Amino acid sequence: MPNRDNNPYDDIFANISKIVEEIVKNMPENQHARIIGYTLITRGSGEPPVIYRVGHDDDDDEGIPVEVVESDDTIFITAELPPDPRNAPYAEIRRDAVRICVDDYESIIPLDHPVDVIHSYYRVHRGVMDISLRKARQQ
């Protein structure tokens, strides 16, 4: 892939991404280790992405811990799911919020920007739910 912005940090971020990928590939299957909130965004408006936690306090047993990262056109949500759920975890993506449900646990993440529900999606893999939300175009 050509380096369109001639950013000297692109190579560093690509190498970090490869290192993390190798670490994850070589984790033993019986270990319940998880990486939560790993995101590299190397191109954009020049402003760093915003990272903040919502929906979970240490004393709150009802919520699902989540991390939200926002770029100019996308919102990324990473949720740490409880181990061995009885039912399949799912996300209900709405224009103004995301509702994450796993058995008796639920978290509702309000969104600061409306999202394009049709072009947004989620994926569950090894106890982590990754949600990608495309921001709706401002009319």
C-alpha positions in Angstrom: 0.0 0.0 0.0 1.5 3.3 -0.9 2.2 5.9 1.7 0.0 8.7 0.5 0.7 11.1 3.3 4.5 10.5 3.6 4.0 10.1 7.3 7.2 8.7 8.9 5.1 7.1 11.7 3.1 4.9 9.3 6.0 2.3 9.2 6.2 2.3 13.0 2.4 1.8 13.4 2.5 -1.0 10.8 5.3 -2.7 12.7 3.5 -2.4 16.0 0.4 -3.9 14.4 2.4 -6.9 13.2 3.9 -7.4 16.6 0.5 -7.3 18.3 -0.9 -9.7 15.7 2.0 -12.2 16.3 1.5 -12.0 20.1 -2.2 -12.7 19.7 -1.6 -15.6 17.3 0.8 -17.3 19.7 -1.3 -17.2 22.8 -2.2 -20.6 24.1 -5.8 -21.6 23.4 -6.5 -22.6 27.0 -5.4 -19.2 28.3 -8.3 -16.7 28.8 -6.2 -13.6 28.0 -7.8 -10.8 26.0 -6.7 -7.6 24.4 -9.3 -4.9 24.7 -9.4 -1.7 22.8 -6.5 -2.2 20.4 -6.9 0.3 17.5 -4.4 2.1 15.3 -5.6 5.0 13.2 -2.8 6.5 11.3 -4.4 8.8 8.8 -7.1 11.4 9.3 -7.5 15.1 10.0 -4.3 15.4 12.0 -6.2 15.3 15.3 -5.7 12.2 17.5 -8.7 9.9 18.0 -10.8 10.5 21.2 -10.8 7.6 23.7 -13.2 7.4 26.6 -14.8 4.7 28.8 -18.5 4.6 29.3 -21.1 2.3 30.9 -19.2 0.5 33.6 -18.1 1.3 37.1 -16.1 -1.2 39.3 -19.0 -1.5 41.6 -21.5 -2.0 38.8 -22.2 -5.8 38.2 -24.9 -5.1 35.6 -22.8 -3.3 33.0 -20.4 -4.6 30.3 -17.1 -2.9 30.3 -16.6 -1.0 27.0 -14.1 1.3 25.3 -15.1 3.8 22.7 -12.7 5.3 20.1 -14.0 8.0 17.7 -12.5 9.2 14.4 -13.8 11.7 11.9 -16.2 9.2 10.2 -16.3 6.2 12.4 -17.0 5.2 16.0 -15.4 2.0 17.3 -16.7 0.3 20.4 -14.9 -2.7 22.0 -16.7 -4.6 24.8 -15.3 -7.2 27.1 -17.8 -10.0 27.3 -18.4 -12.3 30.4 -16.8 -15.7 30.0 -18.9 -18.7 28.9 -22.2 -16.9 28.1 -25.4 -19.1 28.0 -26.7 -17.2 25.0 -25.0 -15.6 22.0 -24.0 -12.0 22.7 -25.5 -9.4 20.4 -25.5 -5.7 19.7 -28.6 -3.7 18.8 -27.3 -0.7 16.7 -29.6 2.3 16.7 -29.1 5.7 15.1 -28.4 7.4 18.5 -27.2 4.5 20.8 -25.9 0.9 20.9 -27.3 -1.7 23.2 -25.0 -4.6 24.0 -26.7 -7.7 25.6 -25.2 -10.9 27.0 -27.4 -13.1 29.1 -28.4 -11.0 32.1 -25.9 -8.2 31.4 -26.8 -5.1 29.3 -25.0 -1.8 28.5 -26.5 1.0 26.5 -23.9 3.4 25.0 -25.4 6.7 24.0 -23.8 8.2 20.9 -22.8 11.8 20.4 -23.2 11.6 16.6 -26.0 9.8 14.7 -24.8 6.7 12.9 -25.6 5.0 9.6 -27.2 1.8 10.9 -27.2 0.0 7.5 -23.4 0.4 7.2 -22.5 -0.3 10.8 -21.8 -3.8 12.1 -20.5 -5.9 15.0 -18.4 -9.0 15.4 -17.8 -11.3 18.4 -14.6 -13.3 18.7 -13.0 -14.9 21.8 -14.9 -13.0 24.4 -14.6 -9.6 22.7 -17.3 -7.7 20.8 -16.0 -5.2 18.2 -18.6 -2.7 16.9 -17.9 -0.4 13.9 -20.3 2.4 13.5 -20.2 4.7 10.4 -21.2 8.2 11.3 -24.2 9.5 9.4 -23.4 12.3 6.9 -24.5 15.7 8.1 -27.2 17.2 5.8 
